[in-house]
């Protein structure tokens, strides 16, 4: 993964793919934060920190990454409100952020980790806050880059929608992107699979700057696509881009009320596992107590961070200005 970050850092400012991602994301960020005063933004898996620079145009940004090399790169972009942490244990308090972004992280997680990551994103969002996710799409586009990047899966629109909805999100926008590049990518990556993909140990990087005329042409294609995405969704592409919201408090209350009413009308059923269920609750209670004690320990040591989740990863820097003032 550090090799991928190294390669990314060298080309991300001018490469057509990252130019396209920034063009696709900016309108969604503006829409997600419209009318929000002094928004706080969290980038999960901030990598080199380049996306924090873009997000900083819209509010006060915070980030974390599992790679210390990535955080060092982020510092080179002038980012200081960053932490060394895992997306499955986000080191910030409940309902802290107005926008959470997860760019090209979920595809590298197994299903259990992916579920934990989405649940954590929901937790740190305030009610009414927005989540923006970008993931690799369509298994027919698996290729050499998938091996190099540690890709576990490529998603479909249906799968991503189901994942976010299952964890309480209200999906507002979901579209494929890089449709303009799809034919070329399909040919290249199909050929790579026919020839045979390298093992993770053998894999090199295909993250390199194309010749200037090619990069200019592809940049123009994705720029045109970004303009089109302002008015329509793409039916196919190499990535999926989604904007979803955590329901506001009033919506959550209505939903909970409907759920309780439905449960009241259900016929009571006996516990099929008897005493073992009580035992499980006891274990969970013990786990919750340990988590609370560790949470209080961290929060006492780092009150300015608002940390609530115990984890073994070192906090690289703590934001002393996590408040609303900008």
Buried (B, 14 or more C-beta within 10 A) or exposed (E): BEBBBBBBBBBBEBBBBBBBBBBBBBBBBEBBBEEBEEBBBBBBBBBBBBBBBBBBEBBBBBBBBBBEBBBBBBEEBEBBBBBBBBBBBBBBBEBBBBBBBBBBBBBBBEEEBBBBBBBBBBBBBBBBBBBBBBBBBBEBBBBBBBBBBEBBBBBBBEBBBEBBEEBBBBBBBBBBBBBBBBEEBBEBBBEBBEEEBEEEEEBEBBBEBBEEEEBEEBBEBBBEBBEEBEEEBBEBBBBBBBBBBBBBEEBBEEEEEEEEEEEEEEEEEEEEEEEEEEEEEEEEEEEEEEEEEBBEEBBEEBEEBBBBBBBEBEBBBBBEEBEEEE
